[in-house]
Amino acid sequence: MPSRLHALLDRLGHATIRAVEEFGFAASLFGEALWWLAMGRARRQPVRMAPILAQAMEIGIAALPIITVLAGTIGLMLAIQGIYTLRTFGAESRVTLGIALSTVREFSPLITGILVAGRSGSALAARLGTMRINQEVDALTVMGISPVRFLVVPPLVAMAVMMPLMTLWADLVSLFAAGLYVSAQLQTSLAAYGDELLTILRLNDFMHGLAKSSIFAALITIVGVVNGASVSGGAEGVGRMTTRSVVHAISAIIITDMVFAFMVTR
Amino acid sequence: MTAAANSVEVRNLQTYYGHRHILRNVSLEVRQGEIFVIMGGSGSGKTTLLNHLLGLLTPSSGSIRLLGRDINAIDPVDKQDLRTKMGVAFQSGALFSSMSVGDNIALPLREHTNLDETTIGIVTRLKLEVVALAGFEHLMPAELSGGMIKRAALARAIVMDPKLLFCDEPSAGLDPVVAASIDDLILRLRDAMGMSIVVVTHDLDSAFKIADRICVLDKGEVLALGSVDEIRASPNERIQNLLNRRTEEAEVDPDAYLRRLMGIKEGEEDEPQGKPL
């Protein structure tokens, strides 16, 4: 029994050390990425625009159709559930308040974050992992090209720019879709719904969602990169770390969302 | 021999990975303009030695000087500068799979020089001509054969006209004819460009064909270092076993044998790899 306890404690200790180590690696990677962004030109390794644009197309523009579909669906779902719940009190006309605030402050950033984590975070982890096992990362290093500057900074910048924009787009689509359902169900006009939105929503609500989406952008990139850079064990390792990056990124997003809401809305 | 005439100088290099002693007191130098072959069987430490020479690993003790600079003591800007003066052809080629062959070869030029695209295109095609891959610049690495990948990797390694070239197993996994053509290419590169070339290989025929001097590594130690004739004539039994492709008699150690049977592992760590990023 003591030896089993010993083994358990041993595993627990090792897992803790690995977690702390990974967290430290993520933090130093993020710091290094910001350093290259600021100092790259002075070090004759500027961060170039073309790869950032290519990443922005891939992360943002290519994801627009699916974001539109999902955001519209979420808007409709909120409207259906909102009217159903409020009917209990006969307060269906107040449904816009709930839809507007929950969409802009929570659902849009969250659904955008989860979608981007599944689409682009995993792709980033898989790409880096494959590059690592093919010695492509070593090849960059020995060419005198910083892998962080070349491989991490472009997706980080692209993500940081595109995520808030996509969240804004998701806000618009979601509110519009909800409006269609609400106005049809409550026999009011879309214009009246829009008017109500304008009186309810303040800039602060939008900023709350957009600020969160910027944090999600950094989280998704760093989690993807850390998992990709830690790949070992060939193709199976790439698959394992890609899955891990999606799970970690989505968990990080949801937990950060809660912490952010707690800190800011109290 | 002055320090300036040596392209590579390794002094008393020791490396450990966990409890395993991987390289034991390795010292060698590569002279300006020579082809230096590091030879050894699997697990002899030659890949680890190469990774140290490339600055991908940090030694436990000892020093490595490339082109007169200690790579573990210079500041990052100088290291970046030094790396533009050396080229590396990896065993797997390590071509970037998302870029065409031409873009792969042009990458160091685009990153380290201010040349315009026309010039970069000309230099790229020039290097492809050197490795007999002219006209293949638009193909993706996945569309190339094994020998073509090695040659494209060589083209990328020499695109900055390096003073020092490293080749990791240039002929491994190729048929004898293609392997011989890669050997000829390495000889031509040295003759035409005067670069010092370090080749890591376990291929005896290739080593004897191209080497000026050979270093035989075994179990992390330099077993012998000398010209091709000196190595051939070496009285050392382990070298003769290697040269004549004889398997070595396993040493009889009943204790170690028992420990293995009992499943007691010693030094179960993996081979050290390069930095994650």
Boltz contact constraints between the chains, C-beta under 6 A:
constraints:
  - contact:
      token1: [A, 134]
      token2: [B, 94]
      max_distance: 6.0
  - contact:
      token1: [A, 135]
      token2: [B, 90]
      max_distance: 6.0
  - contact:
      token1: [A, 135]
      token2: [B, 92]
      max_distance: 6.0
  - contact:
      token1: [A, 135]
      token2: [B, 94]
      max_distance: 6.0
  - contact:
      token1: [A, 136]
      token2: [B, 94]
      max_distance: 6.0
  - contact:
      token1: [A, 136]
      token2: [B, 96]
      max_distance: 6.0
  - contact:
      token1: [A, 138]
      token2: [B, 56]
      max_distance: 6.0
  - contact:
      token1: [A, 138]
      token2: [B, 274]
      max_distance: 6.0
  - contact:
      token1: [A, 139]
      token2: [B, 94]
      max_distance: 6.0
  - contact:
      token1: [A, 142]
      token2: [B, 54]
      max_distance: 6.0
  - contact:
      token1: [A, 142]
      token2: [B, 88]
      max_distance: 6.0
  - contact:
      token1: [A, 143]
      token2: [B, 108]
      max_distance: 6.0
  - contact:
      token1: [A, 144]
      token2: [B, 80]
      max_distance: 6.0
  - contact:
      token1: [A, 144]
      token2: [B, 83]
      max_distance: 6.0
  - contact:
      token1: [A, 144]
      token2: [B, 84]
      max_distance: 6.0
  - contact:
      token1: [A, 145]
      token2: [B, 111]
      max_distance: 6.0
  - contact:
      token1: [A, 147]
      token2: [B, 277]
      max_distance: 6.0
  - contact:
      token1: [A, 148]
      token2: [B, 277]
      max_distance: 6.0
  - contact:
      token1: [A, 229]
      token2: [B, 276]
      max_distance: 6.0
  - contact:
      token1: [A, 229]
      token2: [B, 277]
      max_distance: 6.0
